[in-house]
Amino acid sequence: MKDYIEKRAVELAQYIIENNATVRKTAKIFNISKSTVHKDVHERLSKINPALYKEAQAVLEQNKAERHIRGGMATKEKYLQGKKHM
């Protein structure tokens, strides 16, 4: 694996852990696709740095468990914004 890919995978994981970030938010910040974030963190990082991989996985699993709540809040906010303009 190329050095820059390994470095990117570590940087992505560190960002996710430090900011409790989602895959989508991380992809936007680093200007890469969600697929790349997922592949780097889920597949490549486990071979590069298993300890960091476990930490990042814990954050991503928590985000995954909470995503339905964030979606509901976004829908509620969208609905409330629409009511103000009527």
Backbone as CSV, one residue per row, in Angstrom:
resi,resn,N_x,N_y,N_z,CA_x,CA_y,CA_z,C_x,C_y,C_z
1,MET,0.842,-1.174,0.000,0.000,0.000,0.000,0.893,1.245,0.000
2,LYS,0.473,2.254,-0.719,1.264,3.472,-0.827,1.231,4.257,0.488
3,ASP,2.314,4.966,0.749,2.459,5.709,2.001,1.359,6.746,2.202
4,TYR,0.993,7.456,1.130,-0.003,8.510,1.294,-1.373,7.939,1.658
5,ILE,-1.663,6.719,1.227,-2.936,6.087,1.577,-2.939,5.716,3.058
6,GLU,-1.831,5.175,3.531,-1.724,4.835,4.950,-1.844,6.090,5.808
7,LYS,-1.163,7.152,5.404,-1.215,8.413,6.146,-2.641,8.956,6.174
8,ARG,-3.322,8.910,5.034,-4.701,9.400,4.947,-5.627,8.598,5.848
9,ALA,-5.460,7.283,5.862,-6.307,6.429,6.697,-6.156,6.778,8.177
10,VAL,-4.932,7.017,8.594,-4.674,7.397,9.990,-5.271,8.777,10.282
11,GLU,-5.093,9.725,9.374,-5.641,11.068,9.555,-7.164,11.039,9.636
12,LEU,-7.786,10.246,8.796,-9.246,10.127,8.823,-9.717,9.586,10.162
13,ALA,-9.072,8.539,10.627,-9.458,7.928,11.901,-9.272,8.911,13.057
14,GLN,-8.172,9.634,13.057,-7.924,10.614,14.116,-8.989,11.705,14.103
15,TYR,-9.364,12.151,12.916,-10.400,13.174,12.810,-11.735,12.646,13.341
16,ILE,-12.080,11.428,12.955,-13.336,10.826,13.404,-13.370,10.735,14.926
17,ILE,-12.283,10.287,15.520,-12.218,10.114,16.973,-12.273,11.466,17.688
18,GLU,-11.465,12.419,17.242,-11.389,13.721,17.910,-12.675,14.526,17.801
19,ASN,-13.394,14.376,16.697,-14.581,15.200,16.456,-15.889,14.422,16.536
20,ASN,-15.813,13.154,16.886,-17.002,12.296,16.929,-17.767,12.423,15.604
21,ALA,-17.017,12.406,14.520,-17.547,12.701,13.195,-18.141,11.468,12.516
22,THR,-19.071,11.724,11.631,-19.657,10.673,10.813,-18.805,10.487,9.557
23,VAL,-19.069,9.417,8.839,-18.371,9.171,7.576,-18.672,10.307,6.600
24,ARG,-19.914,10.729,6.550,-20.331,11.788,5.630,-19.616,13.105,5.939
25,LYS,-19.566,13.481,7.218,-18.900,14.723,7.611,-17.399,14.642,7.327
26,THR,-16.796,13.506,7.612,-15.370,13.318,7.378,-15.056,13.431,5.886
27,ALA,-15.881,12.814,5.064,-15.675,12.872,3.614,-15.741,14.310,3.118
28,LYS,-16.685,15.066,3.653,-16.835,16.457,3.223,-15.622,17.288,3.632
29,ILE,-15.142,17.104,4.859,-13.991,17.865,5.362,-12.731,17.566,4.550
30,PHE,-12.505,16.289,4.229,-11.296,15.887,3.512,-11.467,15.938,1.992
31,ASN,-12.673,16.290,1.536,-12.978,16.411,0.115,-12.712,15.108,-0.649
32,ILE,-13.195,14.013,-0.066,-13.116,12.699,-0.702,-14.486,12.042,-0.590
33,SER,-14.665,10.921,-1.246,-15.965,10.262,-1.224,-16.177,9.485,0.078
34,LYS,-17.455,9.238,0.389,-17.787,8.433,1.567,-17.217,7.025,1.406
35,SER,-17.204,6.531,0.194,-16.666,5.193,-0.072,-15.183,5.114,0.287
36,THR,-14.447,6.168,-0.028,-13.019,6.199,0.285,-12.809,6.222,1.793
37,VAL,-13.596,7.039,2.495,-13.492,7.088,3.962,-13.773,5.712,4.532
38,HIS,-14.843,5.111,4.059,-15.237,3.790,4.556,-14.143,2.752,4.303
39,LYS,-13.618,2.721,3.099,-12.575,1.742,2.764,-11.310,1.978,3.582
40,ASP,-10.908,3.235,3.702,-9.707,3.548,4.480,-9.866,3.147,5.943
41,VAL,-10.974,3.505,6.535,-11.154,3.272,7.971,-11.522,1.825,8.275
42,HIS,-12.371,1.221,7.475,-12.833,-0.130,7.781,-11.883,-1.230,7.312
43,GLU,-11.249,-1.051,6.197,-10.413,-2.117,5.651,-8.917,-1.864,5.858
44,ARG,-8.461,-0.716,5.433,-7.014,-0.459,5.448,-6.476,-0.201,6.858
45,LEU,-7.209,0.547,7.656,-6.709,0.929,8.974,-6.534,-0.273,9.894
46,SER,-7.348,-1.299,9.728,-7.221,-2.484,10.593,-5.869,-3.167,10.414
47,LYS,-5.285,-3.028,9.236,-3.970,-3.612,8.969,-2.837,-2.657,9.378
48,ILE,-3.104,-1.359,9.294,-2.086,-0.352,9.576,-1.921,-0.126,11.077
49,ASN,-3.044,0.097,11.759,-3.018,0.446,13.186,-4.267,-0.121,13.860
50,PRO,-4.223,-1.371,14.332,-5.403,-2.011,14.908,-6.010,-1.267,16.111
51,ALA,-5.185,-0.652,16.936,-5.704,0.062,18.109,-6.518,1.289,17.680
52,LEU,-5.991,2.042,16.744,-6.692,3.219,16.224,-7.972,2.795,15.501
53,TYR,-7.896,1.678,14.795,-9.060,1.122,14.102,-10.197,0.857,15.087
54,LYS,-9.886,0.256,16.221,-10.923,-0.060,17.223,-11.564,1.205,17.774
55,GLU,-10.760,2.226,18.019,-11.306,3.494,18.520,-12.234,4.136,17.495
56,ALA,-11.787,4.183,16.252,-12.594,4.784,15.187,-13.881,3.988,14.978
57,GLN,-13.791,2.675,15.025,-14.975,1.827,14.861,-15.998,2.097,15.949
58,ALA,-15.533,2.300,17.172,-16.448,2.574,18.283,-17.239,3.860,18.031
59,VAL,-16.557,4.887,17.552,-17.230,6.159,17.244,-18.224,5.963,16.101
60,LEU,-17.808,5.278,15.056,-18.691,5.080,13.901,-19.899,4.222,14.255
61,GLU,-19.713,3.232,15.110,-20.841,2.399,15.541,-21.838,3.221,16.353
62,GLN,-21.333,4.088,17.211,-22.221,4.952,17.991,-22.993,5.883,17.056
63,ASN,-22.299,6.465,16.082,-22.965,7.335,15.111,-24.033,6.577,14.332
64,LYS,-23.728,5.348,13.985,-24.685,4.533,13.238,-25.932,4.263,14.080
65,ALA,-25.728,4.028,15.363,-26.853,3.764,16.257,-27.726,5.005,16.458
66,GLU,-27.135,6.173,16.326,-27.860,7.424,16.562,-28.385,8.081,15.294
67,ARG,-28.122,7.528,14.149,-28.452,8.226,12.901,-29.944,8.448,12.716
68,HIS,-30.773,7.545,13.216,-32.215,7.734,13.069,-32.693,8.954,13.862
69,ILE,-32.027,9.243,14.955,-32.378,10.413,15.754,-32.003,11.690,15.005
70,ARG,-30.782,11.715,14.438,-30.352,12.886,13.673,-31.267,13.118,12.469
71,GLY,-31.685,12.050,11.827,-32.587,12.175,10.679,-33.927,12.761,11.090
72,GLY,-34.438,12.317,12.220,-35.709,12.843,12.726,-35.608,14.312,13.085
73,MET,-34.486,14.688,13.687,-34.280,16.096,14.048,-34.174,16.965,12.791
74,ALA,-33.512,16.467,11.772,-33.386,17.222,10.522,-34.749,17.410,9.864
75,THR,-35.567,16.377,9.889,-36.916,16.462,9.322,-37.757,17.462,10.103
76,LYS,-37.664,17.411,11.427,-38.406,18.340,12.271,-37.989,19.774,11.970
77,GLU,-36.687,20.016,11.874,-36.173,21.354,11.584,-36.665,21.837,10.216
78,LYS,-36.639,20.958,9.245,-37.109,21.305,7.900,-38.589,21.679,7.938
79,TYR,-39.376,20.914,8.697,-40.806,21.172,8.815,-41.051,22.531,9.482
80,LEU,-40.308,22.800,10.574,-40.470,24.060,11.289,-40.060,25.253,10.426
81,GLN,-39.009,25.097,9.622,-38.584,26.169,8.720,-39.664,26.456,7.675
82,GLY,-40.318,25.417,7.199,-41.381,25.574,6.208,-42.585,26.289,6.771
83,LYS,-42.918,26.037,8.022,-44.062,26.681,8.682,-43.860,28.180,8.834
84,LYS,-42.626,28.615,9.050,-42.334,30.032,9.260,-42.595,30.847,7.993
85,HIS,-42.431,30.209,6.836,-42.577,30.924,5.567,-44.007,30.957,5.068
86,MET,-44.912,30.299,5.740,-46.318,30.260,5.284,-47.109,31.435,5.766
